[in-house]
Amino acid sequence: MAFSLHGVHVPHRKNTADTAAVPMAAPKTVTIPLGMHIGTPAVPAVKVGDHVDVGTLIAEQNGGISSPVHASISGTVKAITSQLQANGQKVAAIVIESDGANTPDPAIAPPTVTNREELVDAIRRSGIVGLGGAGFPTYVKFNADPEQVDELVINGAECEPYITSDSLTMTERAEDMAYALKALETYLGIKKVIIGIENNKKNAIARMKELEKEDPHVKVVTLPAVYPQGGEKVLVYHTTGKVIPAGKLPLDVGCIVCNCTTLASIGSYLKTGMPLVEKCITVDGSAVKEPKNVIVPIGTSMEEVFAFCGGFKEEPGKVLYGGPMMGVAVPDLSAPVMKNTNAILAFDQKDAAPAKETACIRCGACYNHCPFGINPSAIERAYKAGDTASMEKWGVDTCMECGCCAFVCPASRPLVQTNKLAKAALKAARAAEKEAEK
C-alpha cells in the first residue's frame, strides 16, 4: 500500500469557523438509538414509565465492543422502540419525554481514578465513543498494553468541507483536552502526544501551540490542507511517518489515534462525572438559513435542530449526517443527532442534483489521487465482471471510502458506491469459499 500526499483539494466552505457554539434548549422528546457505536448495540436498562434525569444510565454495554447510553434530558421513558438508521439497519431506541426541568442525575460525580484500570473503566462508563464520526468505543483503544504505545495521535485535521465543530473544540475546550492528556500521561504512561491540524485552522493551531508550551509531552504538527488528511492511516503517516499495513490497526505500529473532541469529552467527564449526553455539531449547507455550531442533546431530531437554525431557504434536496465527502444521506428529518454526529448538512436542489454519469475515459485520475494508491476504475471493471480475484488484487479492502476518486472523476462515475459493492461481493465470495471448504 503506497502512501503519499495524494488526495484532493476540496473547497473548504468553513462558514461557521471560529464562531462560538450556541446551546440548544432540551426538546420535548428525544429518541436515543442504542447502536450509536461500532460493535454490539447497548441493552435497555430502563422500562416504559421510568423517570430519568440527565446522565441517568438508560442502556448498558453489551459485550466487549459496545458502549453504555445515558439520558440526555430529564423526564419519562415513553417508549422502547426501533429506529431506522441511515445505513438501512434498525436498532432499538429509547424515547424520553421531557419534564421541562432538565435535572441532572443526583448520582453524577467525578469518577475516582488512581490507576490505569480505574481510568479505562471511567472512560468506559462515560459512554464516550469516537466522536469524529467512527463511533468506536473509546475505552477499548486505551485498554491497550502501555508497552505497545509509542505515540498518542490527536486528530484535529477536520478535512471535510463545512464541518468546524472539531476546530471549535480546540479553541474553546483546550482545558478539557489538557485535563484528559494529564490523566492519560499519568496512568497510561503516554510519553509522546502529537496533535495533527490542517494549516487552514489558524486559531486552533495557535491554541494548541499554547497547550504544547504547557505540556512537554505534546507536539503540534501542522499538516497540508489536503483531503483526506483526517483519515486514520493518512494521519498516522503524516504525523509519525509510520505506515499501517492493510488489515492492521494503528496500535500495530505503536499508535493510538483519538479525535480532539473525544479527548475533550474524556477530560470533561473526569472533571464532572457527566457522561456523554450532548454533542456540538455544525449545521450548514446551501439550504440552511442560519449556519452555526450548536450544542445539541443527543437524540434530538434533525428537524428541530434545523428549525433552531432558522429552518430552510428552500426545501432541501439532500440532508446528510457528516460532510459532503463521506457523509450519509438520511431518509427523513426525524433522524436523531447521535453520539458520533459531528455535522448535519442540508443542500438545495441544485447542489443535491447528481451529475450525469458518462463512460470511463481511462484517464487515471482516480488512481492518481487515491491516498492509498489503489485503482478504483480497475475495481469497477472487476466488479462488473464478477471477478472477485481481481477486486482483491486491486486492493478494494484497502479503500476507506473517502470519495477522492469520485470527486475527481471527469465522467462522474459512482466509484465509491461501486467499491462498497465490490467489498460486499468479495466478503460474500470468501464466506462461500470457507463454507465450501467445510
C-alpha positions as a LaTeX table, in Angstrom:
\begin{tabular}{lrrr}
\hline
Residue & $x$ (\AA) & $y$ (\AA) & $z$ (\AA) \\
\hline
Met1 & 0.00 & 0.00 & 0.00 \\
Ala2 & 1.52 & 3.28 & $-1.10$ \\
Phe3 & 1.16 & 6.45 & 0.94 \\
Ser4 & 1.77 & 9.94 & $-0.32$ \\
Leu5 & 0.34 & 13.42 & $-0.28$ \\
His6 & $-2.16$ & 12.24 & $-2.87$ \\
Gly7 & $-5.69$ & 13.33 & $-2.18$ \\
Val8 & $-7.78$ & 16.24 & $-3.37$ \\
His9 & $-8.13$ & 19.95 & $-2.65$ \\
Val10 & $-11.77$ & 20.24 & $-1.70$ \\
Pro11 & $-13.46$ & 23.63 & $-1.25$ \\
His12 & $-13.27$ & 24.39 & 2.46 \\
Arg13 & $-16.57$ & 26.27 & 2.91 \\
Lys14 & $-15.91$ & 26.61 & 6.64 \\
Asn15 & $-18.73$ & 29.10 & 7.04 \\
Thr16 & $-19.01$ & 28.60 & 10.79 \\
Ala17 & $-15.28$ & 28.69 & 11.53 \\
Asp18 & $-14.30$ & 30.15 & 14.89 \\
Thr19 & $-17.84$ & 31.17 & 15.83 \\
Ala20 & $-18.97$ & 30.31 & 19.35 \\
Ala21 & $-21.23$ & 27.29 & 19.75 \\
Val22 & $-24.84$ & 28.02 & 20.71 \\
Pro23 & $-26.56$ & 25.69 & 23.21 \\
Met24 & $-29.96$ & 24.40 & 22.21 \\
Ala25 & $-32.72$ & 24.00 & 24.79 \\
Ala26 & $-33.90$ & 20.49 & 25.59 \\
Pro27 & $-36.56$ & 19.37 & 23.09 \\
Lys28 & $-39.94$ & 17.97 & 24.16 \\
Thr29 & $-38.83$ & 14.46 & 23.28 \\
Val30 & $-35.62$ & 12.69 & 22.31 \\
Thr31 & $-35.20$ & 9.37 & 20.52 \\
Ile32 & $-31.90$ & 7.83 & 21.55 \\
Pro33 & $-30.66$ & 4.87 & 19.47 \\
Leu34 & $-28.78$ & 2.16 & 21.34 \\
Gly35 & $-26.44$ & 1.44 & 18.43 \\
Met36 & $-24.57$ & 4.77 & 18.20 \\
His37 & $-21.22$ & 2.98 & 18.11 \\
Ile38 & $-19.28$ & 0.31 & 16.26 \\
Gly39 & $-19.98$ & $-3.09$ & 17.81 \\
Thr40 & $-22.97$ & $-4.56$ & 19.64 \\
Pro41 & $-25.88$ & $-2.22$ & 20.47 \\
Ala42 & $-26.47$ & $-1.48$ & 24.14 \\
Val43 & $-29.27$ & $-3.21$ & 26.09 \\
Pro44 & $-32.09$ & $-1.18$ & 27.71 \\
Ala45 & $-31.65$ & $-0.64$ & 31.46 \\
Val46 & $-34.98$ & 1.18 & 31.91 \\
Lys47 & $-38.60$ & 0.38 & 31.17 \\
Val48 & $-41.53$ & 2.42 & 29.89 \\
Gly49 & $-42.81$ & 4.73 & 32.61 \\
Asp50 & $-39.47$ & 5.13 & 34.40 \\
His51 & $-38.32$ & 8.62 & 35.36 \\
Val52 & $-34.81$ & 9.56 & 34.25 \\
Asp53 & $-32.58$ & 12.56 & 34.77 \\
Val54 & $-29.81$ & 13.98 & 32.60 \\
Gly55 & $-26.97$ & 11.47 & 32.76 \\
Thr56 & $-29.03$ & 8.52 & 34.01 \\
Leu57 & $-27.90$ & 5.19 & 32.55 \\
Ile58 & $-30.66$ & 4.02 & 30.19 \\
Ala59 & $-28.83$ & 1.23 & 28.32 \\
Glu60 & $-25.98$ & $-0.99$ & 29.40 \\
Gln61 & $-22.91$ & $-2.00$ & 27.45 \\
Asn62 & $-23.43$ & $-5.36$ & 25.72 \\
Gly63 & $-20.12$ & $-7.17$ & 25.28 \\
Gly64 & $-16.55$ & $-6.02$ & 24.83 \\
Ile65 & $-17.11$ & $-3.80$ & 21.79 \\
Ser66 & $-20.09$ & $-1.80$ & 22.98 \\
Ser67 & $-20.89$ & 1.35 & 24.93 \\
Pro68 & $-23.42$ & 2.41 & 27.59 \\
Val69 & $-26.04$ & 5.04 & 26.76 \\
His70 & $-27.37$ & 7.81 & 29.02 \\
Ala71 & $-30.40$ & 10.09 & 29.11 \\
Ser72 & $-29.83$ & 13.48 & 27.53 \\
Ile73 & $-32.89$ & 15.13 & 29.09 \\
Ser74 & $-34.90$ & 14.57 & 32.27 \\
Gly75 & $-38.38$ & 13.16 & 32.01 \\
Thr76 & $-40.28$ & 9.92 & 31.45 \\
Val77 & $-39.43$ & 6.94 & 29.27 \\
Lys78 & $-42.39$ & 6.88 & 26.86 \\
Ala79 & $-41.36$ & 4.02 & 24.57 \\
Ile80 & $-38.68$ & 1.49 & 23.74 \\
Thr81 & $-38.96$ & 1.17 & 20.01 \\
Ser82 & $-36.80$ & 0.68 & 16.93 \\
Gln83 & $-35.06$ & 3.34 & 14.89 \\
Leu84 & $-34.27$ & 3.06 & 11.18 \\
Gln85 & $-30.71$ & 4.29 & 10.80 \\
Ala86 & $-29.19$ & 5.93 & 7.76 \\
Asn87 & $-27.33$ & 2.70 & 6.90 \\
Gly88 & $-30.66$ & 0.90 & 6.49 \\
Gln89 & $-30.41$ & $-1.10$ & 9.71 \\
Lys90 & $-32.91$ & $-0.96$ & 12.54 \\
Val91 & $-31.73$ & $-0.66$ & 16.15 \\
Ala92 & $-33.53$ & $-0.35$ & 19.46 \\
Ala93 & $-34.15$ & 3.22 & 20.62 \\
Ile94 & $-35.45$ & 4.78 & 23.81 \\
Val95 & $-37.92$ & 7.67 & 23.59 \\
Ile96 & $-37.90$ & 10.13 & 26.52 \\
Glu97 & $-40.49$ & 12.85 & 27.06 \\
Ser98 & $-39.08$ & 15.94 & 28.77 \\
Asp99 & $-40.39$ & 17.18 & 32.10 \\
Gly100 & $-39.04$ & 20.62 & 31.26 \\
Ala101 & $-36.66$ & 20.69 & 34.21 \\
Asn102 & $-33.53$ & 19.21 & 32.60 \\
Thr103 & $-32.47$ & 17.99 & 36.06 \\
Pro104 & $-29.03$ & 16.34 & 36.32 \\
Asp105 & $-28.97$ & 12.87 & 37.87 \\
Pro106 & $-28.14$ & 13.40 & 41.58 \\
Ala107 & $-25.73$ & 10.45 & 41.47 \\
Ile108 & $-23.45$ & 12.27 & 38.99 \\
Ala109 & $-19.98$ & 12.80 & 40.49 \\
Pro110 & $-16.41$ & 12.84 & 39.16 \\
Pro111 & $-15.03$ & 9.29 & 38.95 \\
Thr112 & $-12.28$ & 8.12 & 41.28 \\
Val113 & $-9.17$ & 7.48 & 39.22 \\
Thr114 & $-5.93$ & 6.42 & 40.88 \\
Asn115 & $-4.58$ & 3.86 & 38.40 \\
Arg116 & $-4.74$ & 2.60 & 34.83 \\
Glu117 & $-7.66$ & 0.21 & 35.38 \\
Glu118 & $-9.80$ & 2.88 & 37.01 \\
Leu119 & $-9.09$ & 5.33 & 34.19 \\
Val120 & $-10.03$ & 2.83 & 31.47 \\
Asp121 & $-13.20$ & 1.89 & 33.37 \\
Ala122 & $-14.10$ & 5.57 & 33.80 \\
Ile123 & $-13.79$ & 6.10 & 30.04 \\
Arg124 & $-15.97$ & 3.02 & 29.52 \\
Arg125 & $-18.67$ & 4.26 & 31.92 \\
Ser126 & $-18.68$ & 7.71 & 30.30 \\
Gly127 & $-20.26$ & 6.30 & 27.15 \\
Ile128 & $-17.70$ & 8.14 & 25.03 \\
Val129 & $-17.07$ & 6.75 & 21.55 \\
Gly130 & $-15.07$ & 8.08 & 18.62 \\
Leu131 & $-16.66$ & 11.49 & 18.06 \\
Gly132 & $-15.03$ & 12.26 & 14.73 \\
Gly133 & $-17.60$ & 10.01 & 13.07 \\
Ala134 & $-16.31$ & 6.46 & 13.51 \\
Gly135 & $-18.04$ & 5.75 & 16.82 \\
Phe136 & $-15.58$ & 3.11 & 18.05 \\
Pro137 & $-15.87$ & 2.63 & 21.86 \\
Thr138 & $-13.03$ & 4.77 & 23.18 \\
Tyr139 & $-12.19$ & 2.74 & 26.27 \\
Val140 & $-11.17$ & $-0.21$ & 24.04 \\
Lys141 & $-8.39$ & 1.86 & 22.47 \\
Phe142 & $-7.00$ & 2.92 & 25.83 \\
Asn143 & $-7.19$ & $-0.59$ & 27.23 \\
Ala144 & $-4.11$ & $-1.46$ & 25.18 \\
Asp145 & $-0.89$ & $-2.68$ & 26.77 \\
Pro146 & 1.03 & 0.54 & 27.58 \\
Glu147 & 4.22 & $-1.16$ & 26.36 \\
Gln148 & 2.71 & $-1.24$ & 22.85 \\
Val149 & 2.06 & 2.50 & 22.68 \\
Asp150 & 4.71 & 4.87 & 21.33 \\
Glu151 & 2.53 & 7.82 & 20.38 \\
Leu152 & $-0.93$ & 9.17 & 21.02 \\
Val153 & $-2.02$ & 10.96 & 17.83 \\
Ile154 & $-4.79$ & 13.53 & 18.30 \\
Asn155 & $-6.88$ & 14.07 & 15.18 \\
Gly156 & $-7.58$ & 17.76 & 14.70 \\
Ala157 & $-7.39$ & 17.68 & 10.90 \\
Glu158 & $-11.12$ & 18.17 & 10.23 \\
Cys159 & $-10.59$ & 17.90 & 6.49 \\
Glu160 & $-14.21$ & 17.69 & 5.30 \\
Pro161 & $-15.81$ & 20.81 & 3.84 \\
Tyr162 & $-18.25$ & 22.78 & 6.04 \\
Ile163 & $-17.51$ & 21.00 & 9.35 \\
Thr164 & $-15.94$ & 23.18 & 12.07 \\
Ser165 & $-17.06$ & 21.55 & 15.33 \\
Asp166 & $-13.63$ & 19.99 & 15.98 \\
Ser167 & $-11.87$ & 23.30 & 15.34 \\
Leu168 & $-14.18$ & 24.84 & 17.90 \\
Thr169 & $-13.21$ & 22.13 & 20.39 \\
Met170 & $-9.55$ & 23.04 & 20.05 \\
Thr171 & $-10.18$ & 26.75 & 20.59 \\
Glu172 & $-12.90$ & 26.55 & 23.27 \\
Arg173 & $-12.18$ & 23.28 & 25.12 \\
Ala174 & $-8.38$ & 23.19 & 25.30 \\
Glu175 & $-8.57$ & 22.94 & 29.10 \\
Asp176 & $-10.65$ & 19.77 & 28.86 \\
Met177 & $-8.16$ & 18.33 & 26.37 \\
Ala178 & $-5.25$ & 19.18 & 28.68 \\
Tyr179 & $-7.03$ & 17.58 & 31.66 \\
Ala180 & $-7.55$ & 14.34 & 29.74 \\
Leu181 & $-3.95$ & 14.31 & 28.50 \\
Lys182 & $-2.66$ & 14.69 & 32.05 \\
Ala183 & $-4.66$ & 11.63 & 33.12 \\
Leu184 & $-3.54$ & 9.58 & 30.11 \\
Glu185 & 0.09 & 10.53 & 30.66 \\
Thr186 & $-0.11$ & 9.76 & 34.38 \\
Tyr187 & $-1.98$ & 6.46 & 34.37 \\
Leu188 & $-1.26$ & 5.02 & 30.90 \\
Gly189 & 2.33 & 6.18 & 30.66 \\
Ile190 & 1.78 & 8.16 & 27.45 \\
Lys191 & 5.09 & 9.92 & 26.74 \\
Lys192 & 4.50 & 11.37 & 23.29 \\
Val193 & 1.38 & 13.21 & 22.09 \\
Ile194 & 1.12 & 14.51 & 18.53 \\
Ile195 & $-1.72$ & 16.87 & 17.62 \\
Gly196 & $-2.24$ & 16.96 & 13.84 \\
Ile197 & $-4.08$ & 20.01 & 12.46 \\
Glu198 & $-4.55$ & 21.19 & 8.88 \\
Asn199 & $-2.87$ & 24.52 & 8.19 \\
Asn200 & $-6.15$ & 26.31 & 7.38 \\
Lys201 & $-7.17$ & 26.37 & 11.06 \\
Lys202 & $-5.07$ & 29.24 & 12.38 \\
Asn203 & $-6.94$ & 29.84 & 15.65 \\
Ala204 & $-6.96$ & 26.15 & 16.56 \\
Ile205 & $-3.24$ & 25.87 & 15.78 \\
Ala206 & $-2.48$ & 28.90 & 17.94 \\
Arg207 & $-4.43$ & 27.49 & 20.90 \\
Met208 & $-2.87$ & 24.04 & 20.58 \\
Lys209 & 0.58 & 25.67 & 20.44 \\
Glu210 & $-0.21$ & 27.14 & 23.86 \\
Leu211 & $-1.08$ & 23.66 & 25.11 \\
Glu212 & 2.22 & 22.46 & 23.61 \\
Lys213 & 4.08 & 25.00 & 25.75 \\
Glu214 & 2.20 & 23.85 & 28.86 \\
Asp215 & 2.82 & 20.12 & 28.34 \\
Pro216 & 6.31 & 18.84 & 27.43 \\
His217 & 4.85 & 15.61 & 26.03 \\
Val218 & 2.83 & 17.46 & 23.36 \\
Lys219 & 3.92 & 18.32 & 19.84 \\
Val220 & 1.69 & 20.16 & 17.36 \\
Val221 & 2.16 & 19.15 & 13.72 \\
Thr222 & 0.73 & 21.47 & 11.08 \\
Leu223 & $-0.46$ & 19.49 & 8.07 \\
Pro224 & $-1.21$ & 20.48 & 4.46 \\
Ala225 & $-4.93$ & 21.06 & 3.85 \\
Val226 & $-5.27$ & 18.06 & 1.56 \\
Tyr227 & $-8.31$ & 15.80 & 1.86 \\
Pro228 & $-8.48$ & 13.14 & 3.39 \\
Gln229 & $-5.87$ & 14.32 & 5.88 \\
Gly230 & $-8.07$ & 13.20 & 8.78 \\
Gly231 & $-8.22$ & 9.57 & 7.65 \\
Glu232 & $-6.68$ & 7.48 & 10.42 \\
Lys233 & $-3.97$ & 5.81 & 8.34 \\
Val234 & $-3.22$ & 9.01 & 6.44 \\
Leu235 & $-2.94$ & 11.00 & 9.67 \\
Val236 & $-0.60$ & 8.48 & 11.30 \\
Tyr237 & 1.66 & 8.52 & 8.25 \\
His238 & 1.80 & 12.31 & 8.01 \\
Thr239 & 2.41 & 12.83 & 11.75 \\
Thr240 & 4.73 & 9.91 & 12.56 \\
Gly241 & 5.98 & 8.59 & 9.22 \\
Lys242 & 4.63 & 5.14 & 10.08 \\
Val243 & 2.69 & 3.05 & 7.55 \\
Ile244 & $-0.22$ & 0.99 & 8.88 \\
Pro245 & $-0.36$ & $-2.15$ & 6.71 \\
Ala246 & $-3.60$ & $-3.24$ & 5.07 \\
Gly247 & $-5.82$ & $-5.02$ & 7.56 \\
Lys248 & $-3.89$ & $-3.67$ & 10.56 \\
Leu249 & $-4.69$ & $-1.06$ & 13.21 \\
Pro250 & $-2.74$ & 1.98 & 14.47 \\
Leu251 & $-1.79$ & 0.00 & 17.58 \\
Asp252 & 0.06 & $-2.46$ & 15.34 \\
Val253 & 2.57 & 0.34 & 14.64 \\
Gly254 & 2.55 & 1.69 & 18.20 \\
Cys255 & $-0.08$ & 4.41 & 17.86 \\
Ile256 & $-3.42$ & 5.26 & 19.40 \\
Val257 & $-5.47$ & 7.75 & 17.38 \\
Cys258 & $-8.04$ & 9.87 & 19.23 \\
Asn259 & $-10.24$ & 12.64 & 17.86 \\
Cys260 & $-9.78$ & 16.01 & 19.59 \\
Thr261 & $-13.46$ & 16.22 & 20.64 \\
Thr262 & $-13.28$ & 12.68 & 22.01 \\
Leu263 & $-10.26$ & 13.75 & 24.07 \\
Ala264 & $-12.05$ & 16.87 & 25.36 \\
Ser265 & $-15.08$ & 14.78 & 26.32 \\
Ile266 & $-12.85$ & 12.47 & 28.37 \\
Gly267 & $-11.48$ & 15.49 & 30.21 \\
Ser268 & $-14.94$ & 16.85 & 30.87 \\
Tyr269 & $-16.15$ & 13.51 & 32.24 \\
Leu270 & $-13.14$ & 13.12 & 34.52 \\
Lys271 & $-13.80$ & 16.60 & 35.93 \\
Thr272 & $-17.58$ & 16.43 & 36.31 \\
Gly273 & $-18.77$ & 12.83 & 36.04 \\
Met274 & $-21.42$ & 13.82 & 33.49 \\
Pro275 & $-21.40$ & 11.17 & 30.74 \\
Leu276 & $-21.76$ & 11.89 & 27.04 \\
Val277 & $-25.27$ & 13.37 & 26.70 \\
Glu278 & $-24.81$ & 16.24 & 24.26 \\
Lys279 & $-22.80$ & 17.00 & 21.15 \\
Cys280 & $-21.53$ & 20.13 & 19.44 \\
Ile281 & $-22.38$ & 19.81 & 15.75 \\
Thr282 & $-22.01$ & 22.01 & 12.69 \\
Val283 & $-25.30$ & 22.84 & 10.96 \\
Asp284 & $-24.70$ & 24.14 & 7.45 \\
Gly285 & $-25.32$ & 23.67 & 3.73 \\
Ser286 & $-26.81$ & 25.72 & 0.92 \\
Ala287 & $-30.39$ & 25.11 & 2.12 \\
Val288 & $-29.82$ & 26.27 & 5.72 \\
Lys289 & $-30.84$ & 29.82 & 6.63 \\
Glu290 & $-28.53$ & 30.36 & 9.62 \\
Pro291 & $-25.45$ & 28.09 & 9.63 \\
Lys292 & $-23.97$ & 27.71 & 13.10 \\
Asn293 & $-22.38$ & 25.33 & 15.58 \\
Val294 & $-24.98$ & 24.04 & 18.01 \\
Ile295 & $-24.68$ & 22.10 & 21.29 \\
Val296 & $-27.47$ & 19.56 & 20.97 \\
Pro297 & $-28.90$ & 16.96 & 23.41 \\
Ile298 & $-28.28$ & 13.52 & 21.90 \\
Gly299 & $-31.48$ & 12.11 & 20.41 \\
Thr300 & $-32.82$ & 15.47 & 19.20 \\
Ser301 & $-34.35$ & 15.19 & 15.73 \\
Met302 & $-32.65$ & 16.87 & 12.79 \\
Glu303 & $-35.91$ & 18.69 & 12.11 \\
Glu304 & $-35.72$ & 20.51 & 15.45 \\
Val305 & $-32.04$ & 21.35 & 15.03 \\
Phe306 & $-32.60$ & 22.85 & 11.58 \\
Ala307 & $-35.56$ & 24.81 & 12.96 \\
Phe308 & $-33.25$ & 26.18 & 15.67 \\
Cys309 & $-31.03$ & 27.41 & 12.82 \\
Gly310 & $-33.85$ & 29.34 & 11.14 \\
Gly311 & $-35.15$ & 26.50 & 9.01 \\
Phe312 & $-34.53$ & 26.20 & 5.28 \\
Lys313 & $-34.17$ & 28.74 & 2.48 \\
Glu314 & $-35.88$ & 26.18 & 0.29 \\
Glu315 & $-36.89$ & 22.53 & 0.51 \\
Pro316 & $-33.60$ & 20.61 & 0.72 \\
Gly317 & $-32.74$ & 18.09 & $-1.98$ \\
Lys318 & $-30.44$ & 16.12 & 0.30 \\
Val319 & $-29.65$ & 16.01 & 4.03 \\
Leu320 & $-26.52$ & 14.37 & 5.40 \\
Tyr321 & $-25.01$ & 13.11 & 8.60 \\
Gly322 & $-21.42$ & 14.37 & 8.33 \\
Gly323 & $-19.64$ & 16.08 & 5.47 \\
Pro324 & $-20.24$ & 16.04 & 1.71 \\
Met325 & $-17.33$ & 13.67 & 1.02 \\
Met326 & $-18.10$ & 10.81 & 3.41 \\
Gly327 & $-21.46$ & 11.80 & 4.84 \\
Val328 & $-24.52$ & 9.54 & 4.75 \\
Ala329 & $-27.88$ & 10.72 & 3.41 \\
Val330 & $-30.85$ & 10.39 & 5.76 \\
Pro331 & $-34.33$ & 9.23 & 4.70 \\
Asp332 & $-36.18$ & 11.94 & 6.63 \\
Leu333 & $-35.69$ & 14.69 & 9.20 \\
Ser334 & $-36.84$ & 12.57 & 12.13 \\
Ala335 & $-33.30$ & 11.11 & 12.19 \\
Pro336 & $-31.72$ & 11.96 & 15.57 \\
Val337 & $-28.41$ & 13.56 & 16.45 \\
Met338 & $-26.22$ & 10.72 & 17.71 \\
Lys339 & $-23.01$ & 10.48 & 19.72 \\
Asn340 & $-20.81$ & 10.38 & 16.62 \\
Thr341 & $-22.67$ & 13.10 & 14.70 \\
Asn342 & $-20.25$ & 15.95 & 14.00 \\
Ala343 & $-22.41$ & 17.79 & 11.45 \\
Ile344 & $-25.78$ & 17.79 & 9.73 \\
Leu345 & $-25.85$ & 19.41 & 6.31 \\
Ala346 & $-28.80$ & 20.30 & 4.08 \\
Phe347 & $-28.32$ & 21.14 & 0.40 \\
Asp348 & $-30.66$ & 22.84 & $-2.03$ \\
Gln349 & $-31.95$ & 21.11 & $-5.15$ \\
Lys350 & $-29.14$ & 22.44 & $-7.34$ \\
Asp351 & $-26.34$ & 21.23 & $-5.08$ \\
Ala352 & $-28.07$ & 17.92 & $-4.40$ \\
Ala353 & $-28.64$ & 17.02 & $-8.06$ \\
Pro354 & $-26.34$ & 14.15 & $-9.12$ \\
Ala355 & $-24.01$ & 14.78 & $-12.04$ \\
Lys356 & $-24.69$ & 12.88 & $-15.25$ \\
Glu357 & $-22.62$ & 9.69 & $-15.43$ \\
Thr358 & $-20.69$ & 9.03 & $-18.65$ \\
Ala359 & $-18.27$ & 6.35 & $-19.83$ \\
Cys360 & $-14.88$ & 5.90 & $-18.19$ \\
Ile361 & $-12.15$ & 7.51 & $-20.32$ \\
Arg362 & $-9.25$ & 5.66 & $-18.59$ \\
Cys363 & $-7.67$ & 8.96 & $-17.53$ \\
Gly364 & $-6.21$ & 7.54 & $-14.31$ \\
Ala365 & $-7.33$ & 10.48 & $-12.15$ \\
Cys366 & $-8.94$ & 8.17 & $-9.60$ \\
Tyr367 & $-5.72$ & 6.20 & $-9.19$ \\
Asn368 & $-3.50$ & 9.29 & $-9.14$ \\
His369 & $-5.49$ & 10.94 & $-6.33$ \\
Cys370 & $-6.14$ & 7.89 & $-4.15$ \\
Pro371 & $-4.18$ & 8.30 & $-0.89$ \\
Phe372 & $-3.64$ & 4.52 & $-0.78$ \\
Gly373 & $-2.67$ & 4.12 & $-4.42$ \\
Ile374 & $-5.47$ & 1.73 & $-5.37$ \\
Asn375 & $-7.19$ & 1.73 & $-8.75$ \\
Pro376 & $-10.96$ & 2.34 & $-8.48$ \\
Ser377 & $-11.59$ & 2.13 & $-12.23$ \\
Ala378 & $-9.95$ & $-1.32$ & $-12.36$ \\
Ile379 & $-12.03$ & $-2.40$ & $-9.35$ \\
Glu380 & $-15.16$ & $-1.18$ & $-11.11$ \\
Arg381 & $-14.38$ & $-3.29$ & $-14.18$ \\
Ala382 & $-13.64$ & $-6.31$ & $-11.99$ \\
Tyr383 & $-16.88$ & $-5.85$ & $-10.06$ \\
Lys384 & $-18.97$ & $-5.66$ & $-13.22$ \\
Ala385 & $-17.27$ & $-8.82$ & $-14.48$ \\
Gly386 & $-17.85$ & $-10.62$ & $-11.18$ \\
Asp387 & $-14.09$ & $-11.14$ & $-10.89$ \\
Thr388 & $-13.53$ & $-11.24$ & $-7.14$ \\
Ala389 & $-9.90$ & $-12.29$ & $-7.52$ \\
Ser390 & $-9.16$ & $-9.05$ & $-9.39$ \\
Met391 & $-11.11$ & $-7.00$ & $-6.84$ \\
Glu392 & $-8.80$ & $-8.41$ & $-4.18$ \\
Lys393 & $-5.73$ & $-7.92$ & $-6.37$ \\
Trp394 & $-6.56$ & $-4.25$ & $-6.91$ \\
Gly395 & $-6.91$ & $-3.69$ & $-3.16$ \\
Val396 & $-10.60$ & $-2.98$ & $-2.66$ \\
Asp397 & $-10.29$ & $-3.98$ & 1.00 \\
Thr398 & $-7.86$ & $-1.09$ & 1.49 \\
Cys399 & $-10.41$ & 1.51 & 0.33 \\
Met400 & $-11.58$ & 3.76 & 3.19 \\
Glu401 & $-14.39$ & 5.21 & 1.05 \\
Cys402 & $-13.05$ & 8.75 & 1.32 \\
Gly403 & $-14.56$ & 9.77 & $-2.04$ \\
Cys404 & $-11.43$ & 11.24 & $-3.66$ \\
Cys405 & $-11.89$ & 9.03 & $-6.72$ \\
Ala406 & $-15.48$ & 10.08 & $-7.35$ \\
Phe407 & $-14.64$ & 13.73 & $-6.64$ \\
Val408 & $-12.01$ & 13.91 & $-9.41$ \\
Cys409 & $-13.69$ & 11.59 & $-11.94$ \\
Pro410 & $-14.45$ & 13.61 & $-15.11$ \\
Ala411 & $-17.05$ & 11.00 & $-16.06$ \\
Ser412 & $-18.87$ & 11.38 & $-12.70$ \\
Arg413 & $-18.83$ & 7.64 & $-12.13$ \\
Pro414 & $-20.09$ & 6.38 & $-8.74$ \\
Leu415 & $-16.75$ & 4.84 & $-7.82$ \\
Val416 & $-17.20$ & 4.91 & $-4.04$ \\
Gln417 & $-20.54$ & 3.14 & $-4.24$ \\
Thr418 & $-19.03$ & 0.54 & $-6.58$ \\
Asn419 & $-16.14$ & $-0.02$ & $-4.16$ \\
Lys420 & $-18.64$ & $-0.63$ & $-1.37$ \\
Leu421 & $-20.49$ & $-3.16$ & $-3.51$ \\
Ala422 & $-17.21$ & $-4.80$ & $-4.51$ \\
Lys423 & $-16.22$ & $-5.13$ & $-0.84$ \\
Ala424 & $-19.51$ & $-6.83$ & $-0.11$ \\
Ala425 & $-19.12$ & $-9.15$ & $-3.11$ \\
Leu426 & $-15.60$ & $-10.10$ & $-2.06$ \\
Lys427 & $-16.72$ & $-10.74$ & 1.52 \\
Ala428 & $-19.55$ & $-12.98$ & 0.27 \\
Ala429 & $-17.18$ & $-14.87$ & $-2.03$ \\
Arg430 & $-14.76$ & $-15.51$ & 0.83 \\
Ala431 & $-17.58$ & $-16.73$ & 3.06 \\
Ala432 & $-18.81$ & $-19.07$ & 0.33 \\
Glu433 & $-15.29$ & $-20.39$ & $-0.16$ \\
Lys434 & $-14.92$ & $-21.13$ & 3.57 \\
Glu435 & $-18.30$ & $-22.85$ & 3.60 \\
Ala436 & $-17.29$ & $-24.98$ & 0.62 \\
Glu437 & $-14.10$ & $-26.00$ & 2.41 \\
Lys438 & $-16.14$ & $-27.22$ & 5.38 \\
\hline
\end{tabular}
